[in-house]
Amino acid sequence: MEIKKCKKIKNPVIAEIKVHSPKHGDLLRGRNPFHILDAYERAGAVGISYITEQKYFKGSFELFKEICSKTDLPVLRKDFIRTKDEVARTAEVEASAILLIARELKSKTPEFADYALEHGLDPLIEVHNESELQYALESKGMVGINNRDITKLEKDDGNVTITEKVAPLIPDDRVTVSESGITSVRELEVALTHADAVLVGTAFMMADNVEEFVRSFVQFGRR
């Protein structure tokens, strides 16, 4: 995912096609996910994210595969990746990036990041606090700061203050992504003060006019 190259002309926004939230329930609301994808592309998103986890987020690997085949944008797979087979499976459908959660993988994080890179995937290594950051900094790849506690399945009230705390501890040569809990352009502004890009899902999926709302994030402060 080419993040820094486009920051001068638009805000780097990774838009997530999120069909279900443990907190908010059904986010797709009968809509065609590919219509959401089209709206994200027209609005200027730099990448697409999709959660394949089934139990809590109602994800589908088959839908993820279709998304990868239908867009020229880089696609990130989000899930609780615990095996290298899942990394290889992600690469097989020509995804561009994969989420690796430091809290899940712990000391195995660098090994999984290297394995992802060997398979042509950009690893996005997710942390929530300073104690998890060591695993990300020992690994190659982008660093994602999840503003919410993943163990609470998005039912906490995490916000961009987490990014404000963790981002200054990350070296400048690492691409950082502020994830989750970003609901307004003001929060976007705070996040991009500390991170290179943002990843937004729930707020986009809940918008009355998805394309218009995403475009407001992409173009904020760029006119």
C-alpha positions as CSV (number, residue, x, y, z in Angstrom):
1,M,0.0,0.0,0.0
2,E,1.6,3.2,-1.2
3,I,0.7,5.5,1.7
4,K,3.2,8.4,1.9
5,K,3.3,9.1,-1.9
6,C,-0.3,10.3,-2.0
7,K,-0.5,12.2,1.2
8,K,0.3,15.5,-0.5
9,I,-2.6,15.4,-2.8
10,K,-5.3,13.7,-0.7
11,N,-5.7,12.2,2.8
12,P,-4.7,8.5,2.7
13,V,-7.9,6.8,3.7
14,I,-8.2,3.0,3.8
15,A,-12.0,2.3,3.6
16,E,-13.3,-0.9,5.1
17,I,-16.2,-3.0,3.7
18,K,-17.6,-4.2,7.0
19,V,-20.7,-6.3,7.0
20,H,-21.2,-6.7,10.7
21,S,-20.1,-5.1,14.0
22,P,-20.3,-6.8,17.4
23,K,-21.5,-3.5,18.8
24,H,-23.8,-2.1,16.0
25,G,-25.0,-5.3,14.4
26,D,-25.7,-5.5,10.7
27,L,-23.8,-2.8,8.8
28,L,-24.6,-3.9,5.3
29,R,-28.3,-3.5,5.8
30,G,-29.3,-5.3,2.6
31,R,-26.8,-3.4,0.4
32,N,-24.6,-5.0,-2.2
33,P,-21.0,-4.9,-0.9
34,F,-19.7,-4.3,-4.4
35,H,-21.8,-1.1,-4.5
36,I,-20.0,0.0,-1.4
37,L,-16.7,-0.9,-3.1
38,D,-17.6,1.3,-6.1
39,A,-18.5,4.2,-3.7
40,Y,-15.1,3.8,-2.0
41,E,-13.3,3.9,-5.3
42,R,-15.1,6.9,-6.6
43,A,-14.5,8.7,-3.3
44,G,-10.8,8.4,-3.6
45,A,-9.9,5.8,-1.0
46,V,-6.2,4.6,-1.3
47,G,-7.0,1.0,-0.3
48,I,-9.8,-1.4,0.7
49,S,-10.0,-3.4,3.9
50,Y,-12.3,-6.4,4.6
51,I,-12.7,-8.5,7.7
52,T,-12.9,-12.2,7.0
53,E,-13.5,-13.3,10.6
54,Q,-16.8,-15.2,10.7
55,K,-17.9,-15.6,14.3
56,Y,-18.1,-12.0,15.4
57,F,-17.8,-10.0,12.2
58,K,-19.7,-12.3,9.8
59,G,-16.9,-12.2,7.3
60,S,-16.5,-14.4,4.3
61,F,-13.2,-15.4,2.6
62,E,-15.1,-16.0,-0.6
63,L,-16.4,-12.4,-0.6
64,F,-12.8,-11.2,0.2
65,K,-11.6,-13.2,-2.8
66,E,-14.2,-11.5,-5.0
67,I,-13.3,-8.0,-3.7
68,C,-9.6,-8.7,-4.6
69,S,-10.6,-9.6,-8.1
70,K,-12.9,-6.7,-8.7
71,T,-10.7,-3.7,-7.7
72,D,-7.4,-2.3,-8.8
73,L,-6.9,-0.8,-5.3
74,P,-4.7,-2.7,-2.8
75,V,-6.8,-4.9,-0.5
76,L,-6.1,-5.6,3.1
77,R,-7.3,-8.8,4.9
78,K,-8.3,-8.3,8.5
79,D,-8.7,-11.4,10.7
80,F,-7.1,-13.0,13.7
81,I,-4.3,-14.6,11.7
82,R,-2.7,-17.4,13.7
83,T,-1.2,-19.8,11.1
84,K,1.1,-19.3,8.1
85,D,-1.3,-21.3,6.0
86,E,-3.7,-18.3,6.3
87,V,-1.0,-16.0,5.2
88,A,-0.4,-18.1,2.1
89,R,-4.1,-18.4,1.5
90,T,-4.4,-14.6,1.5
91,A,-1.6,-14.3,-1.0
92,E,-3.1,-16.9,-3.3
93,V,-6.2,-14.6,-3.9
94,E,-3.8,-11.7,-4.8
95,A,-4.5,-9.6,-1.8
96,S,-2.0,-6.8,-1.2
97,A,-1.7,-6.7,2.6
98,I,-2.5,-8.7,5.7
99,L,-3.2,-7.7,9.3
100,L,-1.0,-9.3,11.9
101,I,-2.1,-8.6,15.5
102,A,0.9,-8.3,17.9
103,R,-1.3,-9.3,20.9
104,E,-2.1,-12.6,19.2
105,L,1.2,-13.5,17.7
106,K,3.5,-11.9,20.3
107,S,7.1,-13.1,19.7
108,K,6.1,-14.8,16.5
109,T,5.2,-11.5,14.9
110,P,8.5,-10.9,13.2
111,E,8.5,-14.4,11.7
112,F,5.0,-13.9,10.4
113,A,5.8,-10.5,9.0
114,D,8.8,-12.0,7.1
115,Y,6.6,-14.8,5.8
116,A,4.0,-12.3,4.6
117,L,6.7,-10.3,2.7
118,E,8.0,-13.5,1.1
119,H,4.5,-14.1,-0.2
120,G,4.2,-10.6,-1.6
121,L,2.0,-9.2,1.1
122,D,2.6,-6.0,3.0
123,P,2.2,-6.8,6.7
124,L,0.2,-4.3,8.8
125,I,1.2,-5.1,12.4
126,E,-1.5,-4.0,14.8
127,V,-0.8,-2.7,18.3
128,H,-3.0,-1.1,20.9
129,N,-0.6,0.0,23.6
130,E,3.1,0.6,24.3
131,S,3.7,-2.9,25.6
132,E,2.7,-4.5,22.3
133,L,4.8,-2.1,20.3
134,Q,8.0,-4.0,20.8
135,Y,6.8,-6.8,18.6
136,A,5.9,-4.4,15.8
137,L,9.2,-2.6,16.0
138,E,11.1,-5.9,15.8
139,S,9.2,-6.7,12.6
140,K,9.2,-5.4,9.1
141,G,6.1,-3.7,7.8
142,M,3.6,-1.0,8.5
143,V,2.4,-0.4,12.1
144,G,-1.3,-0.2,12.7
145,I,-2.5,1.5,15.9
146,N,-5.9,0.1,16.9
147,N,-7.7,2.8,18.8
148,R,-10.0,0.2,20.2
149,D,-9.2,-2.9,22.3
150,I,-9.6,-5.8,20.0
151,T,-10.2,-8.2,22.9
152,K,-13.4,-6.2,23.7
153,L,-14.6,-6.7,20.1
154,E,-15.1,-2.9,19.5
155,K,-17.4,-2.5,22.5
156,D,-15.0,-0.2,24.3
157,D,-15.0,3.6,23.7
158,G,-11.5,3.7,22.2
159,N,-10.7,6.9,20.2
160,V,-7.8,8.7,18.6
161,T,-6.2,9.5,21.9
162,I,-4.7,6.0,21.6
163,T,-2.9,7.0,18.4
164,E,-1.8,10.3,20.1
165,K,-0.1,8.2,22.8
166,V,1.4,5.4,20.8
167,A,2.4,7.1,17.5
168,P,5.2,9.3,19.0
169,L,7.0,6.0,20.1
170,I,7.2,4.8,16.5
171,P,10.3,5.8,14.4
172,D,9.6,8.2,11.5
173,D,10.7,5.8,8.9
174,R,7.8,3.4,9.6
175,V,4.5,3.9,7.9
176,T,1.8,4.1,10.6
177,V,-2.0,3.6,10.2
178,S,-4.5,4.9,12.8
179,E,-7.3,2.3,12.9
180,S,-10.9,2.3,14.2
181,G,-12.8,4.8,16.4
182,I,-12.5,7.6,13.8
183,T,-16.0,9.0,13.2
184,S,-15.5,12.6,12.0
185,V,-13.1,14.7,10.0
186,R,-12.0,16.4,13.2
187,E,-10.9,13.0,14.5
188,L,-9.3,12.3,11.1
189,E,-7.3,15.5,11.5
190,V,-6.0,14.5,14.9
191,A,-5.1,11.0,13.6
192,L,-3.2,12.3,10.6
193,T,-1.2,14.6,12.8
194,H,0.4,11.5,14.2
195,A,-0.1,8.8,11.6
196,D,0.5,8.5,7.9
197,A,-3.0,7.0,7.1
198,V,-6.3,6.0,8.6
199,L,-8.5,3.0,8.4
200,V,-12.2,3.6,8.8
201,G,-15.0,1.0,8.7
202,T,-18.0,1.4,10.9
203,A,-18.4,5.2,10.4
204,F,-18.4,4.8,6.6
205,M,-20.8,1.9,6.6
206,M,-23.2,3.7,8.8
207,A,-23.2,6.9,6.7
208,D,-26.4,7.9,4.9
209,N,-24.4,8.7,1.7
210,V,-21.3,6.5,1.8
211,E,-19.5,8.1,-1.2
212,E,-20.1,11.6,0.0
213,F,-19.0,10.9,3.5
214,V,-15.8,9.1,2.4
215,R,-15.0,11.9,0.0
216,S,-15.3,14.4,2.8
217,F,-12.5,12.4,4.7
218,V,-10.3,12.1,1.6
219,Q,-10.5,15.8,0.7
220,F,-10.6,17.4,4.1
221,G,-8.1,20.2,4.3
222,R,-7.0,19.6,0.7
223,R,-9.0,22.2,-1.1
